[in-house]
Amino acid sequence: MNIRLVKISLVIAAVVISVASLMVSHYLTLDLSQEERSKMETWATAMRALSKADENTDLELVLKVINENNTIPVVVMDSKGNAQFFRNIEVKGKDYADSLKNATALGRILLNENKNIRISIDDGNHSDYINVCYNDSLMLKRLHVYPFVQLGVVMLFVVVAIFALLTSKKAEQNKVWVGLSKETAHQLGTPISSLMAWIEILKENYPQDELIPEMDKDINRLQLIADRFSKIGSTPEVTPDNLNMVITHVAEYMDTRTSKKIKIIRNLPENDIIVNLNAALFEWVVENLCKNAVDAMGGESGSITLSIRDYNEKVAVEVADTGRGIKKKDLGNVFRPGFTTKKRGWGLGLSLAKRIVEEYHKGRIYVKSSELGKGTTFRIELRK
């Protein structure tokens, strides 16, 4: 499944749903607003009828119309801008007269917003008018907010869906890497066992041969590599270990198997640094960084500096080289599975290194600095 296509589809669906929701809510709000305006016109007509009531006026009908308004806030203002009556409004006051003063403030605001209906009053002696000021009902106010709430829910759904897809993809990738690692360890097991047997035969037949011990070291190295691959996917055991010795072991190994043009420099503290480690896996991480550094030098002269920096609550291991550096556009992809700038390789080394450091050792690994033509520094941070 193309995750990128699914994400684009989800975003488009969210936009369509949001736009449709906003349009529907907009037209619904307009319709409800017009309906409330119509109700207030009817209410204002009832008020006019009440002010001109005589023996022929059906007061029961007029009062029914007035009393049926239980949702729309109303303030009746006289021609001088003072409240005479209010309904469906929560105002605080010591008494009704004090409450009218507070209602007056709201009525004047509604007048400025043109939310009023003017009613002319003529009792035969003089003419006057009142303003029936009204506000949006609670339902209408909620309807104004509803589209944005719905938009938030839709966006939350999209974010959760994309997160679930990415998590699912990552879990699937992890299964592939774990399966690949274990299969590699399994496939290495048979030839390593055979080589170990041949070495024993060579030791018996040529006990004084100086090359056999070196061959034995390489076979042991292969056995260690197979053991490392077999541990990928399972939770490895971490125990207190001397980080100085681990880095020293890696430096010595790389020094004997790297061109003499490349100098391996150790910058280690004098005191022992004890950290919870799985030494075999952590050595693999540092070796991968060193091998990448060697490749970055392209066979030219240079140096790799292995440093340990001790802080109060954490310790940092830095691997700095004088190679060609990493392009800025590639910095965000160096730990991505499958990414590589080499002509050969699967692009899994740094991805596995990140997993070992962050998942197994609860640490952090990142590119501290990189400059084209000058080199790169990787930094690993571990908690003490």
Secondary structure, 3 states (H helix, E strand, C coil): CCHHHHHHHHHHHHHHHHHHHHHHHHHHHHHHHHHHHHHHHHHHHHHHHHHCCCCCCCHHHHHHHHHCCCCCCEEEEECCCCEEEEECCCCCCCCHHHHHHHHHHHHHHHHHCCCEEEEEEECCCCEEEEEEEECCCHHHHHHHHHHHHHHHHHHHHHHHHHHHHHHHHHHHHHHHHHHHHHHHHHHHHHHHHHHHHHHHHHHHHCCCCCHHHHHHHHHHHHHHHHHHHHHCCCCCCCEEEEHHHHHHHHHHHHHHCCCCCEEEEEECCCCCCEEEECHHHHHHHHHHHHHHHHHHHCCCCEEEEEEEEECCCEEEEEEEECCCCCCHHHHHHCCCCCCCCCCCCCCCHHHHHHHHHHHHCCCEEEEEEEECCCEEEEEEEEEC
